[in-house]
Amino acid sequence: MPDASTCLSPAFCDQAVIATDALARWATRDDSKAQPEIRQAANTAMDAIDAMIAELHAARSALAREIRGSDDATDARIDAMLAIPLGQRLAGKAAAIRGAGAQP
């Protein structure tokens, strides 16, 4: 079983295990004879893979929302900084540099 600390979610890990096991069973097929249980393993693998893809899409959507929020916060900080007149920003930077040099 995948390490739970590295899994997207417990359900994702469960589906990964199911898909892995089913694909291993599918890999043992003998196309010269009927093996309905092996064909069912292929269906099980497809279902597990579909579930994992759905979970990945959900994780991607959540990440995209978080990235947009982070970018919006960055934009707000930049807008606030640019709202300060350039001369005032430069004077503040010079004072900060002088203050840093005065410390031991």
N, C-alpha and C positions, 0 to 999 in steps of 0.2 A: 504494500500500500504506500502511496506517496506520503511524504512527510507533511503532516497537517499544518506545520508552520510555514510551509512554502506553497500551500494550496490556495487557490482563489477563494474557495469555500469548502466546507465539508461535503456538500452535494456534488461539487465539481470533482473532488477527489474520488467520491464514490463512483461517479460516472466514468472517470478515468480507469478505475479498477475494472469495472464492468466491461468497458470497451476493450481493454487489454486482454482480459480473459476470453472474451468472445472472439476477438481477432486471432488469438492463439488457437482456439478450437477450429475456427474457419481455416487456418493455415494447414490443418491436418486433413482436410477434405480429400476424398478420393472420387474424382469425377467419373469414374467407371461404374459407380454404384449409387443407389439412392441412399441419402443420409439426411433425412429431414431434420434431425437434431443439429446437424452442422449448418444446414441452411437457416435454421432458426437462430443459430449463433450469429450469422451474418446480419439478420434482422436486428438482433439485440445490439450488436456493435453499431449499426447505423443509428438506432434510437439513442444510444448513449452518446455518440458523437454529435447528433443533433442537439441533445440537451446541453452538451458542453459548449457548442457553438452559441446557443441562445444565452448561456451564462456569460460567455466572453463578450457578446454584443452588449449585454446589460452592463458589464464592467467597463466596457469602452465608453458607453454613453455617460456613465457616472463620472469617469475620468475626464471626459470632454467638458462636462458641466463644471467640475472642479478647476480645470485649466482656465476656462473662461472667467470664473470667479477670481482666480489668482491674477489673471491678466487685467481684469477690471480694477483690482486693488493696486496693481503696479501703475496702471494708467492714472488713477486718482492721486497716487504719490507724486508722479511726474507732473501732473497738472498743478498740484499744490506748490511744488518746487518752482515751476515756471511762472506761477503767479507772483512770486517774489521778484522785485526788480533786480536786474543783473548786478548792478552796483552793490546792492545790499547782500546778494548771495556771495559775491567776491569778497566783500568786507568780512562776512561771517567766516568764510573759508580761511582768509588770512589770519583772523583772530584765533581760529582753531589751530592753525599751524603754529602760531606764536605760542599758544598755550601748551601745545604738546612739546615744544622745544624747551619750555621753562621747567618742565618736570624732570626729576632725576632719572 
